[in-house]
Amino acid sequence: MEKYITAFKEAFMEMVDWTWASILFEVSWYTNYFWGLIAISLFVWFLEMAFPWRKNQSIIRKDFWLDGFYMFFNFFIFAIVINGVYNILEVFFGSLGITEKSLALIDISGWPMWGQLLIFFIIIDFVQWCTHIILHKYDFLWRFHKVHHSVKEMGFAAHLRFHWMENIFYKPLKTFGVMILGGFEPEQAYIVHFIAIAIGHLNHANIKITWGPLKYVFNSPVMHLYHHVKALPEGRAKGINFGISLSLWDYIFKTNYVPEESGTIELGFPDEETFPKGFFGQIIYGFGKEKKKV
């Protein structure tokens, strides 16, 4: 037990020190996710102000500050705790002889850098796409995912409004995606990390982007807006357009749906009237019994 407590403390303090060092600009720019997140957020927010898709939507839209707090809570505050938990799991699996090398299915150590990053990006995106579908398919998981779908006006910061339990589901599967790539060095992943944040911010932004012919490859604000539509199309009760960075999987597996591009659809989900409006109510939502609309 002592080794697990030590593992948690070490990882916890390492994350605290790294976050604080990031705030003070004491880490390399390419691994400074704190200021990188702020820079990307400000850039996409500027695009929203300069080229608004829904022109009647306020610059400081509904729940703007709530979503902004979610960004930092999920990426940094909660990440500090969860980093310690995952270090315990790493020690545990290591004691069973389960390591990155033992799970590796593809050795990409000899690939050029761009090839390693590309396959990493594709595999991680597919893993997240599968996880996203699971969050919609099973009612127990959907109750946590409702936090993300409680957004009523879409903007860049809505990208990171999600229940903290989603980290519990996503991160192990993303880690598994990394582990099957033998020879891949995690330090290289910062490029994919920043690209994924930028695409995610854009997909939630009040900007009209369709990518033209590339719409069959990359997700877009138009496509993702319909993922958040309140009235789902007939026969699609579990959701549509599950893509994270790539739309490719939705077109391959026929989960795509974009009937028009006005951007004026109503967002949310049925019975949202009983859903908590504040941060603390939302982060504990999903563990108790759901309130029924009277």
C-alpha positions as CSV (number, residue, x, y, z in Angstrom):
1,M,0.0,0.0,0.0
2,E,2.8,2.4,0.8
3,K,4.2,2.2,-2.7
4,Y,0.9,3.2,-4.1
5,I,0.6,6.2,-1.7
6,T,4.1,7.2,-2.7
7,A,3.2,6.9,-6.4
8,F,0.2,9.1,-5.9
9,K,2.1,11.8,-4.0
10,E,4.9,11.9,-6.5
11,A,2.6,12.2,-9.5
12,F,0.4,14.7,-7.7
13,M,3.3,17.0,-6.8
14,E,4.9,16.6,-10.2
15,M,1.7,17.8,-11.8
16,V,1.4,20.7,-9.3
17,D,5.0,21.8,-10.0
18,W,4.6,21.5,-13.7
19,T,1.4,23.5,-13.8
20,W,2.9,26.2,-11.6
21,A,6.0,26.3,-13.7
22,S,3.9,26.6,-16.8
23,I,2.1,29.6,-15.4
24,L,5.5,31.2,-14.7
25,F,6.8,30.5,-18.2
26,E,9.4,28.1,-16.7
27,V,8.7,25.3,-19.1
28,S,9.4,25.1,-22.9
29,W,6.8,26.8,-25.0
30,Y,5.9,23.7,-26.8
31,T,4.9,21.9,-23.6
32,N,3.3,24.9,-21.9
33,Y,-0.3,23.7,-22.2
34,F,-1.5,26.4,-19.8
35,W,-0.6,29.4,-21.9
36,G,-1.0,27.4,-25.1
37,L,-4.7,26.9,-24.1
38,I,-5.1,30.6,-23.4
39,A,-3.5,31.6,-26.7
40,I,-5.6,29.2,-28.8
41,S,-8.8,30.3,-26.9
42,L,-8.1,34.0,-27.5
43,F,-7.4,33.4,-31.2
44,V,-10.6,31.4,-31.8
45,W,-12.6,33.9,-29.7
46,F,-11.2,36.7,-31.9
47,L,-12.4,34.7,-35.0
48,E,-15.8,34.4,-33.4
49,M,-16.0,38.2,-32.9
50,A,-14.6,39.0,-36.4
51,F,-16.7,36.4,-38.4
52,P,-19.7,35.4,-36.3
53,W,-21.9,32.7,-37.8
54,R,-24.9,33.5,-35.6
55,K,-24.8,37.3,-35.7
56,N,-27.4,37.8,-33.0
57,Q,-25.4,35.8,-30.5
58,S,-23.6,37.9,-27.9
59,I,-19.8,37.9,-27.7
60,I,-20.2,37.0,-24.0
61,R,-22.8,34.3,-24.7
62,K,-24.9,32.4,-22.3
63,D,-22.7,30.4,-19.8
64,F,-19.5,31.9,-21.3
65,W,-17.8,32.2,-17.8
66,L,-19.1,28.8,-16.7
67,D,-17.5,27.2,-19.8
68,G,-14.3,29.2,-19.2
69,F,-14.0,27.8,-15.7
70,Y,-14.6,24.3,-17.0
71,M,-11.7,24.7,-19.3
72,F,-9.2,25.3,-16.5
73,F,-10.9,22.9,-14.1
74,N,-10.8,19.9,-16.5
75,F,-7.4,20.6,-18.0
76,F,-5.5,21.6,-14.9
77,I,-7.2,21.4,-11.5
78,F,-8.8,18.0,-11.9
79,A,-5.9,16.8,-14.0
80,I,-3.6,17.2,-11.0
81,V,-5.6,14.7,-9.0
82,I,-6.2,12.2,-11.8
83,N,-2.5,12.2,-12.7
84,G,-1.8,10.7,-9.2
85,V,-4.5,8.1,-9.7
86,Y,-3.1,7.0,-13.0
87,N,0.4,6.7,-11.6
88,I,-1.0,4.2,-9.1
89,L,-2.5,2.2,-11.9
90,E,0.8,2.3,-13.8
91,V,2.6,0.9,-10.7
92,F,0.0,-1.7,-10.3
93,F,0.1,-3.0,-13.9
94,G,3.9,-2.8,-13.8
95,S,3.8,-5.2,-10.8
96,L,1.8,-7.6,-13.0
97,G,4.4,-7.4,-15.8
98,I,2.1,-5.3,-18.0
99,T,4.2,-2.5,-19.6
100,E,4.0,-0.4,-22.8
101,K,6.3,-2.8,-24.6
102,S,4.2,-5.8,-23.7
103,L,1.1,-4.2,-25.3
104,A,2.8,-2.7,-28.4
105,L,1.2,-3.9,-31.6
106,I,2.9,-1.6,-34.0
107,D,6.6,-0.6,-33.8
108,I,6.8,2.9,-35.3
109,S,10.2,3.8,-33.8
110,G,11.8,3.7,-37.3
111,W,9.1,5.8,-38.9
112,P,9.8,9.5,-39.8
113,M,8.6,12.0,-37.2
114,W,5.6,13.1,-39.4
115,G,4.5,9.5,-39.8
116,Q,4.6,8.8,-36.1
117,L,2.6,11.9,-35.3
118,L,0.1,11.1,-38.0
119,I,-0.6,7.6,-36.9
120,F,-0.8,8.7,-33.3
121,F,-3.3,11.4,-34.2
122,I,-5.5,9.0,-36.2
123,I,-5.5,6.2,-33.6
124,I,-6.2,8.5,-30.7
125,D,-9.0,10.2,-32.6
126,F,-10.6,6.9,-33.4
127,V,-10.3,5.8,-29.8
128,Q,-12.0,9.0,-28.7
129,W,-14.7,8.6,-31.3
130,C,-15.5,5.1,-30.0
131,T,-15.6,6.4,-26.4
132,H,-17.9,9.2,-27.4
133,I,-20.4,6.8,-28.9
134,I,-20.3,4.7,-25.7
135,L,-21.1,7.9,-23.7
136,H,-24.2,8.3,-25.8
137,K,-25.2,4.7,-26.0
138,Y,-25.4,3.7,-22.3
139,D,-27.8,5.6,-20.0
140,F,-25.4,5.5,-17.0
141,L,-22.6,7.2,-19.0
142,W,-25.0,9.6,-20.8
143,R,-26.0,11.1,-17.5
144,F,-22.4,12.3,-17.1
145,H,-22.1,13.4,-20.8
146,K,-25.3,15.5,-20.4
147,V,-23.0,18.2,-18.9
148,H,-21.4,18.8,-22.3
149,H,-24.8,18.7,-24.0
150,S,-26.3,21.3,-21.6
151,V,-24.7,24.1,-23.7
152,K,-27.5,26.3,-25.1
153,E,-25.3,28.7,-27.1
154,M,-22.3,27.3,-28.8
155,G,-18.9,29.0,-28.4
156,F,-15.2,27.9,-28.3
157,A,-15.1,27.3,-24.5
158,A,-18.0,24.8,-24.8
159,H,-15.3,22.5,-26.1
160,L,-14.1,21.7,-22.6
161,R,-17.4,21.9,-20.7
162,F,-17.7,18.2,-19.6
163,H,-18.2,16.2,-16.5
164,W,-15.0,15.2,-14.7
165,M,-16.0,11.6,-15.0
166,E,-15.4,11.8,-18.7
167,N,-11.7,12.0,-17.9
168,I,-12.0,8.6,-16.2
169,F,-13.4,7.1,-19.3
170,Y,-11.3,8.8,-22.0
171,K,-7.8,8.9,-20.5
172,P,-7.3,5.1,-20.0
173,L,-8.4,4.4,-23.5
174,K,-6.2,7.2,-24.9
175,T,-3.3,5.8,-22.9
176,F,-4.0,2.3,-24.4
177,G,-3.9,3.9,-27.8
178,V,-0.4,5.2,-27.1
179,M,0.8,1.9,-25.6
180,I,0.0,-0.1,-28.7
181,L,2.4,2.2,-30.7
182,G,5.8,0.7,-29.9
183,G,8.6,3.2,-30.0
184,F,6.5,6.3,-29.8
185,E,7.9,9.0,-27.6
186,P,5.2,10.9,-25.7
187,E,7.2,14.1,-25.7
188,Q,6.5,14.4,-29.4
189,A,2.7,14.5,-28.7
190,Y,2.6,18.2,-28.0
191,I,2.1,18.9,-31.7
192,V,-1.0,16.6,-31.8
193,H,-2.2,18.0,-28.5
194,F,-2.3,21.6,-29.7
195,I,-3.8,20.7,-33.0
196,A,-6.6,18.7,-31.3
197,I,-7.3,21.7,-28.9
198,A,-7.5,24.1,-31.9
199,I,-9.8,21.8,-33.9
200,G,-12.0,21.2,-30.8
201,H,-12.3,25.0,-30.1
202,L,-13.1,25.7,-33.8
203,N,-15.7,22.9,-33.9
204,H,-17.6,24.6,-31.0
205,A,-17.0,28.1,-32.1
206,N,-19.6,30.5,-33.5
207,I,-17.9,30.4,-36.9
208,K,-19.2,28.8,-40.1
209,I,-16.6,26.4,-41.5
210,T,-17.3,23.4,-43.7
211,W,-13.8,22.6,-45.1
212,G,-15.2,22.0,-48.6
213,P,-14.2,18.5,-49.9
214,L,-12.2,18.0,-46.7
215,K,-15.5,17.8,-44.8
216,Y,-15.2,14.0,-45.2
217,V,-12.0,14.1,-43.3
218,F,-12.2,16.9,-40.7
219,N,-14.9,17.7,-38.3
220,S,-16.4,21.2,-38.5
221,P,-18.5,23.7,-36.5
222,V,-21.4,23.0,-38.9
223,M,-21.2,19.3,-38.4
224,H,-20.6,19.4,-34.7
225,L,-23.5,21.9,-34.1
226,Y,-25.9,19.2,-35.2
227,H,-24.3,16.8,-32.7
228,H,-25.7,19.1,-30.0
229,V,-29.2,19.5,-31.6
230,K,-32.0,19.0,-29.1
231,A,-34.4,17.3,-31.5
232,L,-32.5,14.4,-32.9
233,P,-33.6,12.9,-36.3
234,E,-35.9,9.9,-36.3
235,G,-34.0,6.7,-35.8
236,R,-31.0,8.5,-34.3
237,A,-32.0,8.6,-30.7
238,K,-28.5,7.9,-29.5
239,G,-26.9,10.7,-31.4
240,I,-25.2,11.8,-34.6
241,N,-21.9,13.3,-35.7
242,F,-19.7,11.8,-33.0
243,G,-16.4,13.0,-34.5
244,I,-13.8,14.6,-32.4
245,S,-11.2,16.0,-34.7
246,L,-12.0,13.8,-37.7
247,S,-15.4,13.4,-39.4
248,L,-14.0,10.4,-41.3
249,W,-15.4,7.8,-38.9
250,D,-18.9,9.3,-39.0
251,Y,-18.9,9.0,-42.8
252,I,-17.5,5.5,-42.8
253,F,-19.9,4.2,-40.2
254,K,-22.9,6.2,-41.4
255,T,-23.4,8.3,-38.2
256,N,-23.2,11.6,-40.1
257,Y,-26.1,14.0,-40.4
258,V,-26.1,17.7,-41.6
259,P,-29.4,18.5,-43.3
260,E,-28.8,22.3,-43.5
261,E,-26.3,25.0,-42.5
262,S,-28.2,27.9,-41.0
263,G,-26.8,27.5,-37.5
264,T,-30.1,28.4,-35.9
265,I,-31.1,25.0,-34.5
266,E,-32.0,24.6,-30.8
267,L,-29.4,22.9,-28.7
268,G,-29.8,20.7,-25.6
269,F,-31.6,17.5,-24.7
270,P,-35.1,16.5,-23.6
271,D,-36.0,17.2,-20.0
272,E,-33.1,19.6,-19.7
273,E,-35.4,21.8,-17.4
274,T,-34.5,19.5,-14.5
275,F,-30.7,19.7,-15.2
276,P,-28.6,21.7,-12.8
277,K,-27.5,25.1,-14.1
278,G,-24.5,25.7,-11.8
279,F,-21.0,24.1,-11.8
280,F,-21.3,22.3,-8.5
281,G,-24.7,20.8,-9.3
282,Q,-23.4,19.6,-12.6
283,I,-20.1,18.0,-11.4
284,I,-22.0,15.8,-8.9
285,Y,-24.8,15.1,-11.4
286,G,-25.1,11.5,-12.6
287,F,-24.5,9.8,-9.2
288,G,-28.0,10.2,-7.8
289,K,-31.4,9.5,-9.2
290,E,-32.5,11.7,-12.0
291,K,-35.3,14.2,-11.4
292,K,-38.3,13.6,-13.5
293,K,-40.2,16.5,-15.2
294,V,-43.6,16.9,-13.6
